[in-house]
Each structure stands twice: as C-alpha cells, then as structure tokens.
Amino acid sequence: MRASQGYEEASVAGFVLSLIALAILGISGWLGGKLAYRYGVRVADEQAQREGFTH
C-alpha cells in the first residue's frame, strides 16, 4: 500500500481491471461447478490414468 498517497490518486483503470478479473473468476467458477455437478465432468481415477484414459 502507498500510505503517503491519498485515495483520490487511485487509478480508475486499475479498479475497472480488478472488477473485470473478479467477474471472469466468478464466471469460470460457476462454469466449473456446472461441469462437475451437472454434467459429471471430473478427473479420471488413478486406475484409469494408469491404463490410459480412453473414452
């Protein structure tokens, strides 16, 4: 933090980029949850990985 600078010197562009990053993070988490819980997409278990995963 820059304690010597006031709040009015904070960059609006930095704040907007932080909001965009937060939105992307939330959307990716929502999509990941949807893939895992609704469609059952997951990492193959260890036995299937050893044998070579074939679909």
Backbone as JSON Lines, residues from 0, in Angstrom:
{"i":0,"aa":"M","n":[0.83,-1.18,0.0],"ca":[0.0,0.0,0.0],"c":[0.88,1.24,0.0]}
{"i":1,"aa":"R","n":[0.37,2.24,-0.57],"ca":[1.06,3.52,-0.6],"c":[0.4,4.46,0.4]}
{"i":2,"aa":"A","n":[0.89,4.42,1.61],"ca":[0.28,5.2,2.68],"c":[0.44,6.7,2.46]}
{"i":3,"aa":"S","n":[1.49,7.09,1.72],"ca":[1.72,8.52,1.52],"c":[0.79,9.13,0.48]}
{"i":4,"aa":"Q","n":[0.13,8.29,-0.34],"ca":[-0.78,8.8,-1.36],"c":[-2.21,8.74,-0.85]}
{"i":5,"aa":"G","n":[-3.0,9.67,-1.28],"ca":[-4.4,9.71,-0.86],"c":[-5.26,8.79,-1.72]}
{"i":6,"aa":"Y","n":[-6.49,8.64,-1.3],"ca":[-7.42,7.8,-2.04],"c":[-7.76,8.37,-3.4]}
{"i":7,"aa":"E","n":[-7.76,9.68,-3.52],"ca":[-8.13,10.31,-4.78],"c":[-7.1,10.05,-5.88]}
{"i":8,"aa":"E","n":[-5.92,9.53,-5.53],"ca":[-4.9,9.25,-6.51],"c":[-4.97,7.81,-7.02]}
{"i":9,"aa":"A","n":[-5.92,7.05,-6.58],"ca":[-6.07,5.67,-7.04],"c":[-6.53,5.67,-8.49]}
{"i":10,"aa":"S","n":[-6.04,4.7,-9.23],"ca":[-6.33,4.61,-10.65],"c":[-7.71,3.99,-10.89]}
{"i":11,"aa":"V","n":[-8.51,4.65,-11.69],"ca":[-9.82,4.11,-12.06],"c":[-9.64,2.9,-12.95]}
{"i":12,"aa":"A","n":[-8.64,2.94,-13.84],"ca":[-8.38,1.82,-14.74],"c":[-8.02,0.56,-13.95]}
{"i":13,"aa":"G","n":[-7.24,0.71,-12.89],"ca":[-6.89,-0.44,-12.06],"c":[-8.1,-1.03,-11.37]}
{"i":14,"aa":"F","n":[-8.99,-0.18,-10.91],"ca":[-10.21,-0.65,-10.27],"c":[-11.1,-1.39,-11.27]}
{"i":15,"aa":"V","n":[-11.24,-0.85,-12.47],"ca":[-12.05,-1.48,-13.51],"c":[-11.46,-2.83,-13.89]}
{"i":16,"aa":"L","n":[-10.14,-2.9,-14.04],"ca":[-9.49,-4.18,-14.36],"c":[-9.7,-5.2,-13.24]}
{"i":17,"aa":"S","n":[-9.68,-4.75,-12.01],"ca":[-9.94,-5.66,-10.88],"c":[-11.36,-6.19,-10.93]}
{"i":18,"aa":"L","n":[-12.32,-5.34,-11.26],"ca":[-13.71,-5.8,-11.38],"c":[-13.87,-6.8,-12.52]}
{"i":19,"aa":"I","n":[-13.21,-6.54,-13.64],"ca":[-13.28,-7.46,-14.78],"c":[-12.67,-8.81,-14.39]}
{"i":20,"aa":"A","n":[-11.52,-8.79,-13.71],"ca":[-10.88,-10.03,-13.28],"c":[-11.77,-10.79,-12.3]}
{"i":21,"aa":"L","n":[-12.41,-10.08,-11.4],"ca":[-13.31,-10.72,-10.45],"c":[-14.51,-11.35,-11.16]}
{"i":22,"aa":"A","n":[-15.04,-10.68,-12.16],"ca":[-16.15,-11.23,-12.93],"c":[-15.73,-12.49,-13.68]}
{"i":23,"aa":"I","n":[-14.55,-12.46,-14.29],"ca":[-14.05,-13.64,-15.01],"c":[-13.83,-14.8,-14.05]}
{"i":24,"aa":"L","n":[-13.29,-14.52,-12.87],"ca":[-13.08,-15.55,-11.87],"c":[-14.41,-16.16,-11.42]}
{"i":25,"aa":"G","n":[-15.4,-15.33,-11.2],"ca":[-16.72,-15.83,-10.79],"c":[-17.38,-16.67,-11.87]}
{"i":26,"aa":"I","n":[-17.29,-16.22,-13.11],"ca":[-17.89,-16.96,-14.22],"c":[-17.19,-18.3,-14.41]}
{"i":27,"aa":"S","n":[-15.86,-18.32,-14.34],"ca":[-15.15,-19.58,-14.51],"c":[-15.46,-20.55,-13.37]}
{"i":28,"aa":"G","n":[-15.62,-20.05,-12.17],"ca":[-16.01,-20.92,-11.06],"c":[-17.41,-21.48,-11.24]}
{"i":29,"aa":"W","n":[-18.32,-20.65,-11.72],"ca":[-19.69,-21.1,-11.96],"c":[-19.71,-22.17,-13.06]}
{"i":30,"aa":"L","n":[-18.97,-21.93,-14.15],"ca":[-18.93,-22.91,-15.23],"c":[-18.26,-24.21,-14.79]}
{"i":31,"aa":"G","n":[-17.2,-24.11,-13.98],"ca":[-16.55,-25.31,-13.47],"c":[-17.47,-26.12,-12.57]}
{"i":32,"aa":"G","n":[-18.22,-25.44,-11.73],"ca":[-19.2,-26.14,-10.9],"c":[-20.29,-26.8,-11.71]}
{"i":33,"aa":"K","n":[-20.72,-26.12,-12.76],"ca":[-21.75,-26.68,-13.63],"c":[-21.22,-27.93,-14.34]}
{"i":34,"aa":"L","n":[-19.98,-27.88,-14.82],"ca":[-19.4,-29.06,-15.47],"c":[-19.27,-30.22,-14.5]}
{"i":35,"aa":"A","n":[-18.86,-29.94,-13.27],"ca":[-18.63,-31.01,-12.3],"c":[-19.92,-31.6,-11.76]}
{"i":36,"aa":"Y","n":[-20.85,-30.77,-11.36],"ca":[-22.04,-31.26,-10.67],"c":[-23.21,-31.57,-11.59]}
{"i":37,"aa":"R","n":[-23.33,-30.85,-12.69],"ca":[-24.46,-31.11,-13.58],"c":[-24.13,-32.17,-14.62]}
{"i":38,"aa":"Y","n":[-22.91,-32.08,-15.18],"ca":[-22.54,-32.98,-16.27],"c":[-21.6,-34.09,-15.83]}
{"i":39,"aa":"G","n":[-21.12,-34.06,-14.62],"ca":[-20.27,-35.13,-14.09],"c":[-18.86,-35.15,-14.66]}
{"i":40,"aa":"V","n":[-18.39,-34.04,-15.21],"ca":[-17.03,-33.99,-15.73],"c":[-16.07,-33.96,-14.56]}
{"i":41,"aa":"R","n":[-15.08,-34.83,-14.59],"ca":[-14.13,-34.91,-13.49],"c":[-12.82,-35.49,-13.99]}
{"i":42,"aa":"V","n":[-11.83,-35.51,-13.12],"ca":[-10.55,-36.12,-13.42],"c":[-10.71,-37.62,-13.29]}
{"i":43,"aa":"A","n":[-10.12,-38.37,-14.21],"ca":[-10.2,-39.83,-14.17],"c":[-9.51,-40.34,-12.9]}
{"i":44,"aa":"D","n":[-10.01,-41.45,-12.36],"ca":[-9.39,-42.01,-11.17],"c":[-8.0,-42.56,-11.52]}
{"i":45,"aa":"E","n":[-7.24,-42.91,-10.5],"ca":[-5.84,-43.31,-10.71],"c":[-5.72,-44.56,-11.56]}
{"i":46,"aa":"Q","n":[-6.61,-45.52,-11.38],"ca":[-6.55,-46.76,-12.16],"c":[-6.74,-46.47,-13.65]}
{"i":47,"aa":"A","n":[-7.7,-45.65,-13.99],"ca":[-7.94,-45.3,-15.39],"c":[-6.77,-44.5,-15.97]}
{"i":48,"aa":"Q","n":[-6.15,-43.68,-15.17],"ca":[-4.99,-42.92,-15.64],"c":[-3.81,-43.83,-15.92]}
{"i":49,"aa":"R","n":[-3.62,-44.85,-15.07],"ca":[-2.52,-45.79,-15.29],"c":[-2.71,-46.57,-16.58]}
{"i":50,"aa":"E","n":[-3.95,-46.98,-16.85],"ca":[-4.23,-47.79,-18.03],"c":[-4.28,-46.95,-19.3]}
{"i":51,"aa":"G","n":[-4.38,-45.68,-19.17],"ca":[-4.52,-44.79,-20.32],"c":[-6.0,-44.54,-20.54]}
{"i":52,"aa":"F","n":[-6.42,-43.33,-20.33],"ca":[-7.84,-42.99,-20.39],"c":[-8.32,-43.04,-21.83]}
{"i":53,"aa":"T","n":[-9.28,-43.9,-22.11],"ca":[-9.92,-43.96,-23.43],"c":[-11.4,-43.78,-23.22]}
{"i":54,"aa":"H","n":[-12.0,-43.06,-24.08],"ca":[-13.43,-42.75,-23.94],"c":[-14.25,-43.59,-24.85]}
